[in-house]
């Protein structure tokens, strides 16, 4: 019976563990970033859009309007971004809302689902969604510490973190393999 080099056996075990960890990371990333099925696409918003407060920057007289909504529906629905779900400003341009307006509407009150980028204090921004409107303007009350601003990003953070963890794991395995050789 031929003897198997113990380093080869150990190396094969490390490679198998690394491959398994990478597969688990990919499956978890897909599961974490998958969005649940939405019940319906709506033309009208069953509820009210809101802009209860603004974040002010007194240094350059700009502000961010913080929008939310209250839905009276019993199920989650969507209103896609576009002509029936958009931001308008008084000067006729379309401001950026950190890249997105809210498109998925869950039942209940959601006071801060997105915020605009910084806009001039002389400008009013209007969220037009599902046949209803909410306006943000400089003179509104400032958001207090009880209002959590929505996180920026596109939702790919968990995927990036898991992929980075996989790369680190492969590097560690490669380094151990080199030391063993």
ABEGO torsion letter per residue (X at the ends): XBBBBAAAAAAAAAAAAAAAAAAAAAAAAAAAABBBBBABBBABBBEBBBBABBBBBAAAGBBBBBBBBBBABABBBBBBBEAABBBBBAAGBBBBBGGBBBABBBBEBBABABBBBBBBAABBBBBBBGGBBBBBBAABBBBBAABBBBBBEAGAAAAAAAAAAAAAAAAAAAAAAAAAX
